[in-house]
């Protein structure tokens, strides 16, 4: 057995699924851990769409990082934004100019929205769903649309206000479209006097020939049927060509079509955090793929830099068949656990665990009340059973017990009453 290394400084950048699991798996390791994030909380992103449609409050799906890690004496949590790296000095540079030194670096800053080169034009008009701020902004846009429609008499303008476009037919887009449809058809049905919210039009725009492309065809078909039962229009094989304050323009099978709407929600793609490229440059030219992800070795390190780990959405982890691991929460969580254990073993003088191996436990998506699809191994579920499994899994993955209780109670109440109690219009521009 090799002799133990001296106590080392581990810097984890990012308090999401990967970063948090990495820190927690270093609880008993002879290392000093610093976890830095530009937010002071860990966010359960898979439930952001429920915040965006008033089913849950932000505090239901977020927990302060200091609170989660308060019993872990070898962890220091810092609020700050990393904007660069000094590879030679082994330091991370913060936005205020200060620096954090490290012996081992773990980069887990995730991904952001991808507008395919139209970020400056489309992002202000079509918010994505990655942060609490995104969710509350979408909630404000959706609910304000109904409020404005209540106050006007012009039928064309009212129809435009009550039309909602969701771009992207993956899990986020499907869940968002179904949730808006339920909000309009059930929750708001009797809240207004001049409009009928159930007449709202929800359009899901997808560039491929089916929704939920990563699911088997049978489950994609089930999801499509569930969306149609909620009266969600699905525009398949449609590519968005422009987003304006008044509409979204698509190429629909070779024909230009303009959908009048003031509410467009983006769920069509993600790209890696810009820190990936900055780290690659600091490491002397590490390889970065087209999506901005850093290409890693089989042990999640940057090639030729065994003390620099990259995990989660920021990592391009190559598989034997030439594909890469998907940017989903289970990958980030398993990589975080693996890297934490690898650092702990190395610090204790133990041999390596071997390469990281992802255990695919399945995929799932919910469309609406008692409607979901799920796959684990060869087992495929849809309908109420898949929905119940989705509820259980998401409850168990919440970081703290208090949030599990709050969300479970809120879901129970929502199921009985069809009410969404967090329907608050909040402003982020100072109003």
C-alpha positions in Angstrom: 0.0 0.0 0.0 1.3 3.4 -0.9 1.9 6.0 1.8 -1.0 8.5 2.4 -0.6 11.8 0.7 -0.5 15.0 2.8 -3.8 16.7 3.5 -4.9 18.3 0.2 -7.1 21.2 -0.8 -10.1 20.2 -3.0 -11.9 22.9 -4.8 -15.4 22.1 -6.1 -16.9 24.6 -8.5 -20.7 24.2 -8.7 -23.2 23.1 -6.1 -25.5 21.2 -8.4 -26.1 17.4 -8.4 -22.5 16.5 -9.3 -20.7 19.1 -7.1 -22.9 18.4 -4.0 -22.5 14.6 -4.3 -18.8 14.9 -4.7 -18.5 17.1 -1.5 -20.7 14.7 0.4 -18.6 11.7 -0.6 -15.5 13.4 0.8 -17.0 13.6 4.3 -14.5 11.2 5.9 -11.6 11.9 3.6 -8.4 13.5 4.9 -8.9 16.6 2.7 -10.0 20.2 3.1 -12.9 20.9 0.7 -14.1 24.3 -0.6 -17.4 24.4 -2.5 -18.0 27.6 -4.4 -21.2 28.5 -6.2 -22.7 31.7 -7.5 -26.0 30.8 -5.7 -26.2 29.9 -2.0 -28.5 27.0 -2.6 -28.7 23.6 -4.3 -31.5 23.5 -6.9 -33.5 20.5 -7.9 -33.8 21.5 -11.6 -36.2 18.7 -12.8 -39.0 20.3 -10.9 -38.4 23.9 -12.1 -41.3 23.6 -14.6 -43.7 23.2 -11.6 -42.4 26.5 -10.2 -42.9 28.1 -13.6 -46.5 27.0 -13.6 -47.4 27.8 -10.0 -47.5 24.2 -8.6 -44.6 24.7 -6.3 -42.7 27.6 -4.7 -39.0 28.1 -5.3 -38.2 27.1 -1.7 -39.9 23.8 -2.2 -37.2 22.6 -4.6 -34.1 24.5 -3.3 -32.1 24.2 -0.1 -29.1 26.3 1.2 -25.8 24.6 0.6 -24.5 25.7 4.0 -27.5 23.9 5.6 -27.0 20.7 3.6 -23.3 20.6 4.4 -23.2 22.1 7.9 -22.4 18.8 9.7 -19.5 18.1 7.3 -16.6 19.8 9.2 -14.0 19.5 6.4 -16.2 21.5 3.9 -16.2 25.3 3.6 -19.0 26.8 1.4 -18.4 30.1 -0.4 -20.7 32.3 -2.4 -18.9 33.5 -5.5 -18.6 33.2 -9.2 -15.6 31.6 -10.8 -14.7 33.5 -14.0 -11.3 31.9 -14.9 -8.4 29.7 -13.9 -4.6 30.0 -13.5 -3.4 26.6 -14.4 0.2 27.1 -13.4 -0.6 28.6 -10.0 -3.5 26.1 -9.5 -5.9 28.9 -8.7 -9.5 29.7 -9.6 -10.2 33.4 -10.2 -13.5 34.9 -8.8 -15.5 37.8 -10.3 -14.3 40.1 -7.5 -10.6 39.4 -8.4 -9.9 37.2 -5.5 -8.4 33.7 -6.0 -8.9 30.3 -4.5 -6.0 27.9 -4.5 -6.4 24.1 -4.9 -4.5 20.9 -5.2 -7.5 19.1 -6.7 -10.1 20.8 -8.9 -13.6 19.5 -9.6 -15.5 21.5 -12.2 -19.3 20.9 -12.1 -20.9 24.0 -13.4 -23.5 22.3 -15.7 -25.0 23.8 -18.8 -27.0 26.8 -20.0 -29.6 27.5 -22.8 -28.6 27.0 -26.4 -30.2 29.2 -29.0 -28.1 27.9 -31.9 -26.2 31.2 -32.5 -29.3 33.4 -31.9 -28.7 34.0 -28.1 -28.7 37.8 -28.2 -31.9 38.0 -30.3 -34.0 35.1 -28.9 -33.0 34.7 -25.2 -34.8 37.9 -24.1 -38.0 36.8 -25.9 -37.9 33.0 -25.2 -36.6 32.2 -21.7 -35.3 28.8 -21.0 -35.6 26.9 -17.8 -32.4 26.4 -15.9 -32.6 28.7 -12.8 -35.1 29.9 -10.2 -35.0 33.3 -12.0 -35.9 31.6 -15.3 -38.9 29.8 -13.6 -40.3 32.9 -11.9 -39.9 34.9 -15.2 -41.8 32.2 -17.1 -44.5 32.2 -14.4 -44.8 35.9 -14.7 -45.1 35.8 -18.5 -47.7 33.0 -18.5 -49.9 34.4 -15.7 -49.6 38.0 -17.0 -50.8 36.8 -20.4 -54.1 35.7 -18.9 -54.3 39.0 -16.9 -53.8 41.1 -20.0 -56.3 39.0 -22.0 -58.9 39.7 -19.3 -58.6 43.4 -19.8 -59.0 43.7 -23.6 -61.8 43.3 -26.0 -59.9 42.7 -29.3 -60.5 39.0 -30.2 -57.3 38.7 -32.3 -55.1 40.2 -29.6 -56.8 38.2 -26.9 -56.2 35.0 -28.9 -52.5 35.9 -29.3 -52.1 36.5 -25.6 -53.7 33.2 -24.8 -51.4 31.3 -27.2 -48.3 29.7 -25.6 -45.5 28.2 -27.7 -43.0 25.7 -26.2 -40.0 25.0 -28.4 -38.5 21.6 -27.9 -40.1 18.2 -27.5 -37.8 16.7 -25.0 -38.7 16.0 -21.3 -38.6 19.6 -20.3 -40.7 20.8 -23.3 -43.3 18.0 -22.9 -43.6 18.6 -19.1 -43.9 22.4 -19.6 -46.5 22.1 -22.3 -48.6 19.7 -20.3 -48.4 21.8 -17.2 -49.5 25.0 -19.0 -52.4 23.1 -20.5 -53.5 21.8 -17.1 -53.1 25.3 -15.6 -55.4 26.8 -18.2 -58.0 24.0 -18.4 -58.4 23.3 -14.7 -56.7 25.6 -12.2 -57.7 29.0 -13.8 -61.0 27.8 -15.3 -63.2 29.8 -12.9 -60.8 32.6 -11.9 -61.7 35.1 -14.7 -64.9 36.8 -15.8 -64.2 38.0 -19.3 -62.2 35.2 -20.7 -62.3 31.4 -20.7 -58.8 30.2 -19.8 -59.6 26.7 -21.0 -59.7 28.1 -24.5 -56.0 28.8 -24.3 -53.9 27.4 -27.1 -50.7 25.5 -26.2 -48.4 24.6 -29.1 -45.4 22.3 -28.7 -42.8 22.7 -31.5 -40.3 19.9 -32.2 -37.7 19.7 -34.9 -37.9 15.8 -35.2 -40.6 13.4 -36.1 -41.7 12.6 -32.6 -41.6 13.9 -29.0 -39.3 12.4 -26.4 -36.7 11.2 -28.9 -34.6 9.4 -26.3 -37.5 7.2 -25.3 -38.7 4.1 -27.2 -41.2 4.8 -30.0 -44.0 3.2 -28.0 -43.6 5.6 -25.1 -43.2 8.6 -27.4 -46.5 7.6 -29.0 -48.1 7.3 -25.5 -46.7 10.8 -24.6 -48.1 12.2 -27.8 -51.5 10.8 -27.0 -51.4 12.2 -23.5 -50.5 15.7 -24.8 -53.4 15.5 -27.3 -55.8 14.5 -24.5 -54.7 17.8 -22.8 -55.4 19.6 -26.1 -51.8 20.5 -26.7 -51.0 21.0 -30.4 -47.8 19.2 -31.5 -46.0 20.6 -34.5 -43.5 17.9 -35.5 -40.7 18.3 -38.1 -40.8 22.0 -37.5 -37.7 24.2 -37.2 -37.8 27.6 -35.5 -36.4 30.2 -37.8 -37.2 33.4 -35.9 -38.7 34.6 -32.5 -40.1 38.1 -32.3 -42.1 40.0 -29.6 -45.2 39.2 -31.5 -44.7 35.6 -32.8 -42.6 32.6 -33.4 -41.8 31.7 -37.0 -41.1 28.1 -38.1 -40.2 26.2 -41.2 -43.0 23.6 -41.3 -42.1 20.9 -43.8 -40.7 23.5 -46.2 -43.4 26.1 -45.6 -43.0 29.3 -43.6 -45.6 29.5 -40.8 -46.0 32.3 -38.2 -47.7 31.6 -34.9 -48.9 34.8 -33.2 -47.9 34.7 -29.6 -46.2 36.8 -26.9 -45.2 33.8 -24.8 -42.5 31.6 -26.1 -40.7 29.1 -23.8 -37.4 27.6 -24.9 -36.7 23.9 -24.2 -34.9 23.1 -27.4 -31.3 22.5 -26.3 -28.5 23.3 -23.9 -24.8 24.1 -24.2 -22.0 23.7 -21.7 -21.1 26.4 -19.2 -18.5 28.8 -20.7 -16.1 27.8 -17.9 -15.3 24.7 -19.9 -13.5 26.6 -22.6 -11.7 28.8 -20.0 -10.5 25.7 -18.1 -9.3 24.1 -21.3 -7.3 27.2 -22.2 -5.8 27.4 -18.7 -4.8 23.7 -18.9 -2.8 24.4 -22.1 -5.3 23.5 -24.8 -7.6 20.8 -23.5 -10.0 19.4 -26.1 -13.5 21.0 -26.1 -16.3 19.6 -28.3 -18.7 21.6 -30.4 -21.1 22.0 -27.4 -18.4 23.5 -25.2 -17.9 20.3 -23.1 -14.4 19.3 -22.0 -13.3 15.8 -23.3 -12.3 13.8 -20.3 -10.5 10.5 -19.7 -12.3 7.4 -18.4 -11.7 8.5 -14.8 -13.3 11.9 -15.4 -10.1 13.8 -15.4 -8.7 16.2 -18.1 -6.0 14.4 -20.1 -2.5 15.0 -18.7 -4.1 16.6 -15.6 -4.9 13.9 -13.1 -5.8 16.4 -10.4 -8.5 18.2 -12.6 -11.9 16.5 -12.8 -14.8 17.6 -14.9 -18.3 16.1 -14.3 -21.9 16.4 -15.3 -23.2 18.5 -18.2 -19.8 20.1 -18.7 -18.0 16.7 -19.4 -17.8 15.0 -22.7 -17.3 11.5 -21.4 -16.5 9.1 -24.3 -18.1 5.7 -24.5 -16.7 2.6 -26.3 -19.3 2.9 -29.1 -18.2 6.5 -29.9 -21.2 8.1 -28.2 -21.1 10.2 -25.0 -23.0 10.2 -21.8 -26.2 12.3 -21.8 -26.5 15.5 -19.9 -29.0 14.3 -17.3 -29.0 14.5 -13.5 -28.3 10.8 -12.8 -25.0 11.1 -14.8 -23.9 14.1 -12.8 -24.9 12.4 -9.5 -23.0 9.2 -10.3 -20.0 11.0 -11.5 -20.0 13.2 -8.4 -20.1 10.2 -6.2 -17.4 8.4 -8.2 -15.0 11.4 -8.2 -15.6 12.0 -4.5 -14.7 8.4 -3.7 -11.7 8.5 -6.1 -10.3 11.6 -4.4 -10.8 10.1 -1.0 -9.1 6.9 -2.0 -6.2 8.7 -3.4 -5.9 10.9 -0.3 -5.8 7.8 1.9 -3.2 6.1 -0.2 -5.5 3.5 -1.7 -5.4 2.3 -5.3 -7.7 3.7 -8.0 -11.2 2.4 -8.3 -10.8 2.0 -12.1 -12.7 3.9 -14.8 -16.1 5.4 -14.2 -19.1 3.3 -15.3 -22.5 4.7 -15.6 -25.4 2.6 -14.4 -28.4 3.5 -16.4 -31.4 3.3 -14.1 -33.9 4.4 -16.7 -35.6 7.6 -17.9 -39.0 9.1 -17.2 -41.1 12.1 -18.0 -44.5 13.4 -16.8 -47.1 14.9 -19.1 -49.8 15.8 -16.7 -52.0 14.5 -13.9 -51.7 10.7 -13.7 -49.9 10.8 -17.1 -46.3 9.9 -17.5 -43.9 7.5 -19.3 -41.0 5.6 -17.9 -38.4 3.1 -19.0 -36.0 1.1 -16.8 -34.2 -1.7 -18.6 -36.6 -3.6 -20.7 -39.6 -2.5 -18.6 -41.7 0.3 -20.2 -44.5 2.0 -18.2 -47.1 4.6 -19.1 -50.1 6.2 -17.5 -50.8 6.2 -13.8 -48.2 3.6 -12.8 -45.4 5.6 -14.5 -46.7 8.8 -12.9 -46.6 7.2 -9.5 -43.0 6.0 -10.1 -42.1 9.5 -11.3 -43.5 11.0 -8.1 -41.6 8.6 -5.9 -38.2 9.0 -7.6 -38.4 12.8 -7.6 -39.4 13.0 -4.0 -36.5 10.7 -3.0 -33.9 12.8 -5.0 -34.7 16.0 -3.2 -31.7 17.0 -1.2 -33.3 17.6 2.2 -36.1 15.8 4.1 -38.0 19.0 4.8 -38.4 19.6 1.0 -39.6 16.1 0.5 -42.4 16.6 3.1 -43.4 20.0 1.6 -43.5 18.8 -2.0 -45.4 15.6 -1.1 -48.0 17.6 0.8 -48.2 20.2 -2.0 -48.7 17.5 -4.6 -51.3 15.7 -2.6 -53.3 19.0 -2.2 -52.9 19.9 -5.9 -54.1 16.4 -6.9 -57.3 16.7 -4.8 -58.1 20.3 -5.6 -56.3 20.9 -8.9 -55.2 24.1 -7.3 -51.7 25.6 -7.8 -51.2 27.8 -4.8 -47.9 29.5 -6.0 -49.6 31.5 -8.8 -47.7 34.7 -8.0 -46.7 37.3 -10.6 -43.4 38.6 -9.4 -41.2 41.1 -11.2 -37.4 41.0 -11.7 -37.0 44.5 -13.2 -37.5 46.4 -10.0 -41.3 46.8 -10.1 
